């Protein structure tokens, strides 16, 4: 994630984030504000997701879509990312 035009740009997903997700990710992944416990997901979400902090591809394990480096989970943001901030198609997906 890089700052661009008072928002964030996901290089891996080739997309801009709206202000709501920008604020959520800024506090969770950059400022490291503790998050509320998230419900576990029953199924792995489709697509590729990347950590807003380090850019590594997120892993799905034990019901959580989370950074392998421990930066946090995107469980509560999957709907917003897929429906409201749809990523461009990535080759090979």
C-alpha positions in Angstrom: 0.0 0.0 0.0 1.2 3.4 -0.8 -0.3 6.8 -0.1 -1.7 8.5 -3.1 -4.1 11.5 -3.4 -5.1 11.4 0.3 -6.0 7.7 0.1 -4.2 4.4 -0.3 -3.3 2.5 -3.5 -2.9 -1.3 -3.4 -0.1 -2.1 -5.9 -0.8 -5.9 -5.7 -4.5 -5.4 -6.4 -4.1 -2.4 -8.6 -6.8 -0.4 -6.9 -7.5 2.7 -4.9 -9.2 2.4 -1.5 -12.0 4.7 -0.5 -11.8 6.9 2.7 -13.6 4.4 4.9 -11.2 1.5 4.2 -8.3 3.9 4.2 -9.1 5.0 7.8 -9.7 1.4 8.9 -6.5 0.1 7.4 -4.5 3.1 8.6 -5.5 2.5 12.2 -5.2 -1.3 12.1 -2.1 -1.9 10.0 -0.1 1.4 10.3 -0.9 2.8 13.7 -1.4 -0.7 15.1 -4.6 0.2 17.1 -5.9 -3.1 18.6 -8.9 -4.4 16.7 -12.0 -6.1 18.0 -12.0 -9.9 17.8 -13.2 -11.0 14.4 -15.6 -13.8 13.6 -14.1 -16.7 11.8 -15.0 -17.2 8.2 -16.4 -20.6 7.2 -14.9 -20.5 3.7 -11.8 -19.1 2.1 -12.6 -15.9 0.2 -12.0 -15.9 -3.5 -9.2 -13.8 -4.9 -5.9 -12.6 -3.7 -5.5 -10.2 -0.8 -2.4 -8.3 0.4 -1.4 -6.9 3.7 -1.8 -3.1 3.8 1.3 -2.9 6.1 3.9 -5.1 4.4 2.4 -6.0 1.1 2.7 -9.7 1.5 0.0 -12.0 0.3 -2.5 -12.9 3.1 -2.9 -16.5 4.1 -6.2 -18.2 5.1 -6.0 -20.4 8.2 -8.3 -21.3 11.0 -11.0 -19.1 9.6 -8.9 -15.9 9.3 -7.5 -14.1 6.3 -4.4 -12.7 7.9 -0.9 -11.4 7.3 1.8 -14.1 7.7 3.9 -11.5 9.5 1.1 -10.9 12.2 0.0 -7.5 11.1 -3.7 -8.3 11.3 -6.7 -9.8 9.6 -9.0 -8.6 6.8 -12.0 -10.7 7.7 -14.2 -7.7 8.3 -13.2 -6.1 5.0 -13.6 -8.8 2.4 -17.1 -7.7 1.4 -16.0 -4.1 1.1 -12.9 -5.1 -0.9 -14.8 -7.4 -3.3 -18.0 -5.4 -3.8 -17.2 -1.8 -3.2 -13.5 -1.6 -4.1 -13.2 -4.3 -6.7 -9.6 -5.1 -7.7 -8.6 -5.3 -11.4 -8.0 -8.7 -12.7 -4.5 -10.0 -12.0 -2.8 -12.2 -14.6 -2.8 -15.8 -13.5 -5.8 -15.6 -11.3 
